[in-house]
Amino acid sequence: MVAADSEPLAELARHISAIATLGRPSPTLPIPAGWFSMGTNRIDDDPYGLGTQFDNTELPQRQVWLDAFAIDRDEVSVAEYLAFLRQRHRQPPEQLSRLIWHIITVHFMPDQVIASWPVLYVTWSEANEFCSAHGKRLPTEAEWEKAARGNDGNLFPWGRTAPAPGLAVFGQYHVHEIPLVAAVNSGEEGQSPFGVRHMAGNVAEWVQDWFGFDYYSVMPERNPKGPNSGRYKSVRGGSWKSHPNLLRTPSRNGAVPDQRSATIGFRCAQSNP
């Protein structure tokens, strides 16, 4: 519970209801069919360089064909997710409720600012359910990477320049784990070649695939969808807390599907008819 008596709970409920009314769906961007470079060629002589693989899970680099698809320009916002829960008469995750209560009572942040933040503390199945309810799905790991790096194999969504403020939200720290994030509809300067925003930093993002440590060496060259099973779901993009190496477009990570984290959100995609 956020508070022990009814008055603060009622106030929190009013804020959650108000935030839910402020949600606006993201524009959806087309990603054309074609080949792209997925993963990284091994580098052994520059261990601290941003071009060097973060770990061996992104090896080897493969040429992969993807059919055309579409992806949301923006990450799903707090307001969008609260509106989704409200339609289903469900309560937000306790961690999200606690965060909202804290930032409105301690940091005095207005509802419209919170509304535009990327949603946090959402499990993989909850993210998948949201996308499905909107006629979409989570992107595959390959789709996510192509949307982030484009056809020319960008190291970061904006090119090869190292991350810097204005290009991405990263490397932040807060003693109480309060997310230091940007509005989902910001980030134009650091957008990908296809115009997709916050593919590096802000929040890391659930994708469809199970995380396969050695999957790249055996994945099909056309429309890979990840292993059939696993312990972790893939998470891409790095977050507001991440080191620059995790913001690289080929860098990979994973989390148990029921994890709720202050650093993980999501966006949706859809197949072309």
N, C-alpha and C positions, 0 to 999 in steps of 0.2 A: 504494500500500500504506500502511496505517496505521502499521505498525511493521516493522522489518527482520527480527526473529527470531520464532520460533514461539510463545514463551510469551506475549508481549503479544497476538498475534493470537488465540491460544486464549482468553485472558481476554476480549477484545472479543467473540468468538463466543459465549461464555457469557452475557455481558450482553445481546447481541442476542436470543439464544434466550429469556432470562428476560423481557425486555421484550415479546417477541411473545406471551407467554402472558397478558399483562395487558390485551389489547385487548377492548373492549366496543363493540358496534355502537351507533350513535347512534339515538335515537328518531326516527321519521319523522313529520312534521307535515303535515296536509292544508292545501292552499291552494285556496280555492273558485274556481269559474269566475266570470268577470266582467270588467268594465272597470277599468282603473287608469290613472293618469297616469304616462307614461314620458318621461324627459328633463326639460328645463328651458326655461321661457320666458326669452327673452333679456333681460338686464339690462345697461344701459350706464352707469348713473349711480352705481354703488357697486362700483368695481373690486376692492376688498379684502373685500367682504362675503361671508359664507359662503353666502348665497342666490344669489350671482352664479355663472354657469356657470364651471366649471373651465377648459373650453375649448369650442370650437365643435362638437366631436363629439357633445355631448349636446343639441344643438339640432336641430330645434325640439321643444318638448314635444308629445307625441301622446297621444291616448286610444287605448289598446290593449286588445283583448279576449284573454284567455287562457282556454283550457279548464282545468278542474280538474286539479291535479297534486299531488304530494307532494314534500317536500324534507327532507333530514336536518336535524335541529335543530342538530347540531354538525358542525364540520369533521372530516375524517378524521384520526385520531390516528397518532402514530408507531407505537404498538403494533399498531393495526389494519393498518397498511401492512406492517410487518415480518412479521406473521402471514401476510398475503397472499403475500409473497415466499417465506416459508418453505414454504408449501404447494406452491409451484411450483419449489422447489429453486433459487431465484435469490438472488443476493447483493444487498444494498442498494447504492444509488448510493455511489460513493466519497466524495462530499462529506458524505453523511449518516453514513457510517461514521466519517469523521474527526471530525465534530461530536460523535457519541456518545462516541468515545474521549476527546476533549478534555474534555468536561464530566464524565465519570466519573473522570478521572485528575487534572484540574487543579482542577475545582470540586467534586469529590466528591459529585455529585448522585446520589441513589438511583434505581434503575431505575423505580420507580413514578412518580416525578416526570417523567422523560423519557417514559415510556409515554403520559402524558396530554397531551403537547404536540401541536400540529398538525404533521402531517408536512410536511417541507420538501424542497427539491431534487428535486422530482418533475416530469417533463416533462408536457406536455399529453397525449401519447399514453399515458403510464403512468397518469395520472389517469383518462383515459377507459377504459382497460383494467380498472382496479380497479372502477370503477362497473359496467361491463358484466358483470364476473365475479360481482357481487353482485345481478344482475338489475335494475340501475338504469342511470343515464346521468348525464352532467354536465347541470346545468340550462342552459337557454338563457339568453341575456343578459336577455331580457324576464322570464322566470320568476324569475331571481335578483333583479332589481330589484323586482318585485312582492312577493316574499317579504321583501325588506329594508325596503320603505317602506310596505307596506300599501295599503289602498284610498284613503286620504286624502292620499297624496303626501307622506309625512313626508320632511323634509330629511335627517334621520338616522334610523336604525332606531327610536330611542326618542322621536323628536319633533323639535322645532326647537332645543332647547337645544344650545349648543356642546359639543363633546367635552370630557370631563374624566376624570381617573382614576376608575375605578369603572364608567364607562360604556363605555370602550373602551381597548384597549392600543395606543398610538400615540406618535409623537414620541420614540422611544427611540434610543439610540446606544450602540454598543459598539465599542471600538477594534479588536477582533479579529472583528467581525461575528458574535458569538455572539448568536443570536436571544433577545430579551427578550420571551417570549411567555407566555400564560396557558394553563391547561388547557382543552381543548376543551369540557368540560362545565361550565365556569364561565360568567360573563357574563350572568347572569339580569337584572341591573339594566339592562343596555343592549340587551336583546333587542328584536326587531322586534314589530309589532302581532300577528303570527302566532306569536310565541314562538321565532323562529329566533335563535340566538345568534352573536355575533362576526361579524355582517355588516358591521361597521365595525372596522377594525384587526385586530390579532393576526396573521393572514396574509391577504394578498390571495388571490383564488381564481380558478382557471381556470374558464371556462364553455365551453359548447359552440360558440359562434359564432366565425366569423372576424370580425376587427375591421374594421368599415367606417367610414371617417372621415366620410362623409356619408350613412350608411345611414338615419338617422332620417327624412330628408326623403322617402325612397322606400319605406320598409318597409311591408308590408301591415298593416292595422289588426287583423287577427286572427292570433294565434299566430305572430308573426315568428320566424324562425330564423336571421337573419343572412345576409350575402352568401354566394354559392356558393363563393367562393374568396378567398384573400388571402395576405398575408405574415405577419400576426400573428393570434394567437388573443386573444380578449377576456379581460381580467383585471379583476375587480371587488372593491371593498370596502376598498382600502388595507391597510396592514400595520402592524406594530409600529414601523416607521421613519417612517411617513407623516406629512405635514403634515395638519392638520384638513380642508383642502379636499378631499383625496383620500378622506376618510371619508364624504363626502356620498353619499347613496344614488344620485343620478344620475351621479356622477363616473365616467368611463370611463378605461380604460387597456388596453394590449395588450403582448404579448411574443411573440417567436418561439417556435413550438411546442416546440422541443427545448431551451429554456432551463431550466437548473436554478438556482433562486434561493433564498436564505435568507429571502425574503419572500413566496414564493408556495406555497400549498397548494391544497386543494379540498374540496368536499363533493359529495354525490350527490343526484339527484332521480329521480323516476319518474312516468310518465304514469299516469293512472287507467285501469283496465281498460275 
